[in-house]
């Protein structure tokens, strides 16, 4: 099921399918290692949903909700 990173549930895994947004934003996300095909695990969300903490490529990364909206994820629902 496709969704945006900011709408994922805590404790779920997903695979990045697409990085959208302005060129500057995309470049910044790519530089952080968020590229199509990479697996992401959503570790935590702040009480109001901003920021979120993910595990990607073996390290923890914190993103703003606005940045997470630009990342399309493929998840499996059971």
Backbone as CSV, one residue per row, in Angstrom:
resi,resn,N_x,N_y,N_z,CA_x,CA_y,CA_z,C_x,C_y,C_z
1,UNK,0.839,-1.169,0.000,0.000,0.000,0.000,0.893,1.245,0.000
2,UNK,0.608,2.174,-0.890,1.407,3.390,-0.970,0.852,4.452,-0.039
3,UNK,1.771,5.146,0.624,1.403,6.253,1.499,2.602,7.175,1.662
4,UNK,2.397,8.268,2.332,3.482,9.214,2.598,4.124,8.853,3.937
5,UNK,5.394,9.178,4.077,6.131,8.846,5.296,5.468,9.449,6.531
6,UNK,4.942,10.652,6.426,4.336,11.294,7.590,3.057,10.601,8.067
7,UNK,2.454,9.737,7.256,1.227,9.047,7.664,1.463,7.604,8.110
8,UNK,2.717,7.162,8.113,3.034,5.800,8.576,2.791,5.675,10.074
9,UNK,2.518,4.470,10.512,2.340,4.176,11.927,3.690,3.861,12.563
10,UNK,3.819,4.187,13.831,5.052,3.901,14.573,5.281,2.392,14.603
11,UNK,6.535,1.994,14.376,6.896,0.581,14.417,6.716,-0.155,13.108
12,UNK,6.457,0.554,12.017,6.279,-0.105,10.723,7.472,0.147,9.805
13,UNK,7.628,-0.772,8.862,8.671,-0.678,7.852,8.054,-0.284,6.521
14,UNK,8.842,0.347,5.695,8.401,0.698,4.355,9.604,0.866,3.440
15,UNK,9.349,0.845,2.148,10.396,1.034,1.151,10.077,2.308,0.379
16,UNK,11.066,3.180,0.249,10.869,4.439,-0.474,10.649,4.131,-1.943
17,UNK,9.564,4.673,-2.506,9.287,4.485,-3.928,9.533,5.760,-4.718
18,UNK,9.395,6.912,-4.047,9.534,8.175,-4.762,9.814,9.305,-3.778
19,UNK,10.664,10.245,-4.198,10.914,11.458,-3.428,10.416,12.622,-4.275
20,UNK,9.444,13.372,-3.754,8.803,14.462,-4.490,9.234,15.808,-3.918
21,UNK,8.688,16.863,-4.496,8.922,18.195,-3.968,9.837,19.021,-4.838
22,UNK,10.186,20.200,-4.324,11.082,21.093,-5.035,12.453,20.447,-5.192
23,UNK,13.167,20.890,-6.196,14.486,20.322,-6.486,15.428,20.426,-5.287
24,UNK,15.397,21.563,-4.604,16.261,21.794,-3.450,15.944,20.805,-2.319
25,UNK,14.651,20.576,-2.087,14.210,19.656,-1.031,14.602,18.220,-1.386
26,UNK,14.354,17.828,-2.643,14.711,16.473,-3.091,16.204,16.224,-2.919
27,UNK,17.004,17.183,-3.321,18.466,17.047,-3.225,18.900,16.848,-1.773
28,UNK,18.285,17.609,-0.872,18.625,17.495,0.547,18.260,16.104,1.078
29,UNK,17.085,15.604,0.706,16.663,14.276,1.150,17.572,13.194,0.571
30,UNK,17.947,13.322,-0.706,18.876,12.370,-1.318,20.221,12.385,-0.595
31,UNK,20.696,13.569,-0.242,21.971,13.694,0.467,21.942,13.027,1.837
32,UNK,20.755,12.948,2.438,20.607,12.276,3.735,20.465,10.760,3.581
33,UNK,20.442,10.270,2.337,20.351,8.830,2.106,18.957,8.329,1.811
34,UNK,18.003,9.228,1.660,16.628,8.827,1.362,16.477,8.772,-0.152
35,UNK,16.643,7.569,-0.688,16.577,7.352,-2.129,15.597,6.215,-2.415
36,UNK,15.028,6.167,-3.616,14.121,5.069,-3.955,14.783,3.699,-3.753
37,UNK,14.028,2.791,-3.135,14.510,1.431,-2.903,15.055,1.185,-1.508
38,UNK,15.303,2.231,-0.747,15.860,2.060,0.591,14.736,1.776,1.594
39,UNK,15.033,0.919,2.582,14.050,0.563,3.605,14.101,1.559,4.759
40,UNK,12.919,1.931,5.247,12.781,2.879,6.356,11.953,2.235,7.455
41,UNK,12.374,2.465,8.703,11.617,2.022,9.873,11.222,3.260,10.664
42,UNK,9.941,3.440,10.930,9.483,4.594,11.696,9.589,4.283,13.184
43,UNK,10.526,4.940,13.848,10.804,4.695,15.273,9.881,5.465,16.202
44,UNK,9.790,6.785,16.003,9.042,7.625,16.938,8.380,8.794,16.217
45,UNK,7.347,9.312,16.861,6.724,10.565,16.433,6.545,11.421,17.672
46,UNK,6.761,12.711,17.521,6.500,13.625,18.630,4.995,13.651,18.899
47,UNK,4.568,14.090,20.077,3.139,14.082,20.411,2.237,14.752,19.368
48,UNK,2.691,15.810,18.743,1.876,16.476,17.729,2.269,16.044,16.311
49,UNK,3.106,15.011,16.204,3.472,14.466,14.899,4.652,15.140,14.229
50,UNK,5.285,16.090,14.892,6.401,16.821,14.281,7.461,17.086,15.330
51,UNK,8.648,16.568,15.213,9.223,15.804,14.107,8.997,14.298,14.266
52,UNK,9.493,13.543,13.278,9.452,12.084,13.337,10.878,11.563,13.289
53,UNK,11.090,10.383,13.880,12.418,9.769,13.873,12.336,8.443,13.126
54,UNK,13.238,8.277,12.153,13.276,7.052,11.356,14.653,6.414,11.459
55,UNK,14.700,5.122,11.152,15.967,4.425,11.008,16.120,4.111,9.529
56,UNK,17.251,4.523,8.969,17.526,4.336,7.552,19.018,4.089,7.377
57,UNK,19.363,3.058,6.629,20.766,2.719,6.350,21.605,2.588,7.621
58,UNK,20.983,2.108,8.701,21.720,1.847,9.934,21.907,3.043,10.852
59,UNK,21.290,4.168,10.573,21.389,5.306,11.485,20.016,5.934,11.701
60,UNK,19.906,6.698,12.792,18.658,7.365,13.117,18.666,8.764,12.509
61,UNK,17.535,9.158,11.961,17.397,10.444,11.303,16.075,11.065,11.738
62,UNK,16.104,12.350,12.045,14.901,13.068,12.429,14.501,14.007,11.305
63,UNK,13.222,13.959,10.932,12.699,14.788,9.850,11.492,15.580,10.326
64,UNK,11.318,16.733,9.756,10.112,17.523,9.980,8.962,16.892,9.197
65,UNK,7.750,17.119,9.660,6.553,16.589,9.010,6.477,17.064,7.552
66,UNK,6.830,18.317,7.314,6.802,18.901,5.968,7.761,18.159,5.024
67,UNK,8.931,17.769,5.538,9.890,17.001,4.732,9.365,15.587,4.469
68,UNK,8.768,14.987,5.498,8.259,13.618,5.388,7.114,13.507,4.382
69,UNK,6.385,14.597,4.160,5.290,14.595,3.184,5.801,14.380,1.760
70,UNK,7.074,14.657,1.512,7.659,14.522,0.180,8.145,13.107,-0.129
71,UNK,8.039,12.202,0.831,8.574,10.847,0.656,7.426,9.852,0.543
72,UNK,7.353,9.184,-0.601,6.315,8.181,-0.850,6.874,6.809,-0.468
73,UNK,6.089,6.059,0.293,6.506,4.783,0.857,5.567,3.665,0.428
74,UNK,6.116,2.499,0.198,5.324,1.288,-0.054,5.395,0.450,1.210
75,UNK,4.239,0.186,1.831,4.182,-0.623,3.049,3.295,-1.839,2.797
76,UNK,3.479,-2.828,3.645,2.611,-4.018,3.586,1.675,-3.977,4.769
77,UNK,0.426,-4.136,4.493,-0.586,-4.198,5.553,-0.983,-5.653,5.727
78,UNK,-1.163,-6.053,7.016,-1.576,-7.430,7.272,-3.028,-7.508,7.652
